[in-house]
Amino acid sequence: MPKLSISGDNGKNKEIPLPPQNFHIGRNEKNDLVLPDKTVSRQHARLLFNSDLHLWQIENLSTTNPVFHNDKQLVKPSLLFDQDVIEIGIYTLTFADDERLSDE
């Protein structure tokens, strides 16, 4: 199952399995992943899942705070691949998709 590994400013890592559906990230408690820091927008980003192609994309939902994907500021939805790095506020997330690797 695809997952996100999260490291924050406290140095602790956490792994979140990703269900095969869209996944919302932000400061608001209604998000699938809550990142409780003022550098994160209430609704900051969304991971989009394409079930037909088994592909993931990341999309920036914030108009004021950037999302970085592999050190580049995200300006439009971008495909995610195993070990891609996402930066949201003070948080660094690593996308892992072992299933996709075994299919190739």
Contacts in CASP RR format, 6 or more apart in sequence:
PFRMAT RR
TARGET T0000
AUTHOR 0000-0000-0000
METHOD contacts of the structure
MODEL  1
MPKLSISGDNGKNKEIPLPPQNFHIGRNEKNDLVLPDKTVSRQHARLLFN
SDLHLWQIENLSTTNPVFHNDKQLVKPSLLFDQDVIEIGIYTLTFADDER
LSDE
1 17 0 8 1.000
1 18 0 8 1.000
1 99 0 8 1.000
2 17 0 8 1.000
2 18 0 8 1.000
2 56 0 8 1.000
2 95 0 8 1.000
2 96 0 8 1.000
2 97 0 8 1.000
2 98 0 8 1.000
2 99 0 8 1.000
2 100 0 8 1.000
3 15 0 8 1.000
3 16 0 8 1.000
3 17 0 8 1.000
3 18 0 8 1.000
3 95 0 8 1.000
3 96 0 8 1.000
4 15 0 8 1.000
4 16 0 8 1.000
4 18 0 8 1.000
4 33 0 8 1.000
4 86 0 8 1.000
4 93 0 8 1.000
4 94 0 8 1.000
4 95 0 8 1.000
4 96 0 8 1.000
5 13 0 8 1.000
5 14 0 8 1.000
5 15 0 8 1.000
5 16 0 8 1.000
5 93 0 8 1.000
5 94 0 8 1.000
5 96 0 8 1.000
6 13 0 8 1.000
6 14 0 8 1.000
6 15 0 8 1.000
6 16 0 8 1.000
6 33 0 8 1.000
6 35 0 8 1.000
6 91 0 8 1.000
6 92 0 8 1.000
6 93 0 8 1.000
7 13 0 8 1.000
7 91 0 8 1.000
7 92 0 8 1.000
7 93 0 8 1.000
7 94 0 8 1.000
8 90 0 8 1.000
8 91 0 8 1.000
8 92 0 8 1.000
9 37 0 8 1.000
9 90 0 8 1.000
16 33 0 8 1.000
18 47 0 8 1.000
18 49 0 8 1.000
18 56 0 8 1.000
20 49 0 8 1.000
20 51 0 8 1.000
21 49 0 8 1.000
22 46 0 8 1.000
22 47 0 8 1.000
22 48 0 8 1.000
22 49 0 8 1.000
23 32 0 8 1.000
23 33 0 8 1.000
23 46 0 8 1.000
23 47 0 8 1.000
23 49 0 8 1.000
24 30 0 8 1.000
24 31 0 8 1.000
24 32 0 8 1.000
24 33 0 8 1.000
24 43 0 8 1.000
24 45 0 8 1.000
24 46 0 8 1.000
24 47 0 8 1.000
24 61 0 8 1.000
25 31 0 8 1.000
25 32 0 8 1.000
25 33 0 8 1.000
25 35 0 8 1.000
25 44 0 8 1.000
25 45 0 8 1.000
25 46 0 8 1.000
25 47 0 8 1.000
25 88 0 8 1.000
26 33 0 8 1.000
26 34 0 8 1.000
26 35 0 8 1.000
26 40 0 8 1.000
26 41 0 8 1.000
26 42 0 8 1.000
26 43 0 8 1.000
26 44 0 8 1.000
26 45 0 8 1.000
26 88 0 8 1.000
27 34 0 8 1.000
27 35 0 8 1.000
27 36 0 8 1.000
27 37 0 8 1.000
27 38 0 8 1.000
27 40 0 8 1.000
27 41 0 8 1.000
27 42 0 8 1.000
27 44 0 8 1.000
28 34 0 8 1.000
28 42 0 8 1.000
28 43 0 8 1.000
31 43 0 8 1.000
35 44 0 8 1.000
35 88 0 8 1.000
35 89 0 8 1.000
35 91 0 8 1.000
37 89 0 8 1.000
37 90 0 8 1.000
37 91 0 8 1.000
39 65 0 8 1.000
39 89 0 8 1.000
39 90 0 8 1.000
40 65 0 8 1.000
40 88 0 8 1.000
40 89 0 8 1.000
40 90 0 8 1.000
40 91 0 8 1.000
41 61 0 8 1.000
41 62 0 8 1.000
41 64 0 8 1.000
41 65 0 8 1.000
43 61 0 8 1.000
43 62 0 8 1.000
44 60 0 8 1.000
44 61 0 8 1.000
44 62 0 8 1.000
44 65 0 8 1.000
44 67 0 8 1.000
44 88 0 8 1.000
45 58 0 8 1.000
45 59 0 8 1.000
45 60 0 8 1.000
45 61 0 8 1.000
45 62 0 8 1.000
45 67 0 8 1.000
45 86 0 8 1.000
45 88 0 8 1.000
46 58 0 8 1.000
46 59 0 8 1.000
46 61 0 8 1.000
47 56 0 8 1.000
47 57 0 8 1.000
47 58 0 8 1.000
47 59 0 8 1.000
47 80 0 8 1.000
48 56 0 8 1.000
48 57 0 8 1.000
48 58 0 8 1.000
48 59 0 8 1.000
48 77 0 8 1.000
49 55 0 8 1.000
49 56 0 8 1.000
50 56 0 8 1.000
50 57 0 8 1.000
54 99 0 8 1.000
54 100 0 8 1.000
54 103 0 8 1.000
55 79 0 8 1.000
55 80 0 8 1.000
56 79 0 8 1.000
56 80 0 8 1.000
56 95 0 8 1.000
56 97 0 8 1.000
57 77 0 8 1.000
57 78 0 8 1.000
57 79 0 8 1.000
57 80 0 8 1.000
58 67 0 8 1.000
58 69 0 8 1.000
58 74 0 8 1.000
58 77 0 8 1.000
58 78 0 8 1.000
58 80 0 8 1.000
58 86 0 8 1.000
58 95 0 8 1.000
59 74 0 8 1.000
59 76 0 8 1.000
59 77 0 8 1.000
59 78 0 8 1.000
60 66 0 8 1.000
60 67 0 8 1.000
60 74 0 8 1.000
60 75 0 8 1.000
65 88 0 8 1.000
65 89 0 8 1.000
66 73 0 8 1.000
66 74 0 8 1.000
67 73 0 8 1.000
67 74 0 8 1.000
67 86 0 8 1.000
67 87 0 8 1.000
67 88 0 8 1.000
68 74 0 8 1.000
68 85 0 8 1.000
68 86 0 8 1.000
68 87 0 8 1.000
68 88 0 8 1.000
69 78 0 8 1.000
69 80 0 8 1.000
69 84 0 8 1.000
69 85 0 8 1.000
69 86 0 8 1.000
70 84 0 8 1.000
70 85 0 8 1.000
71 85 0 8 1.000
80 86 0 8 1.000
80 95 0 8 1.000
80 97 0 8 1.000
81 95 0 8 1.000
81 97 0 8 1.000
81 100 0 8 1.000
82 95 0 8 1.000
82 96 0 8 1.000
82 97 0 8 1.000
82 98 0 8 1.000
82 100 0 8 1.000
82 101 0 8 1.000
83 94 0 8 1.000
83 95 0 8 1.000
83 96 0 8 1.000
84 94 0 8 1.000
84 95 0 8 1.000
85 92 0 8 1.000
85 93 0 8 1.000
85 94 0 8 1.000
85 95 0 8 1.000
86 92 0 8 1.000
86 93 0 8 1.000
86 94 0 8 1.000
86 95 0 8 1.000
87 93 0 8 1.000
END
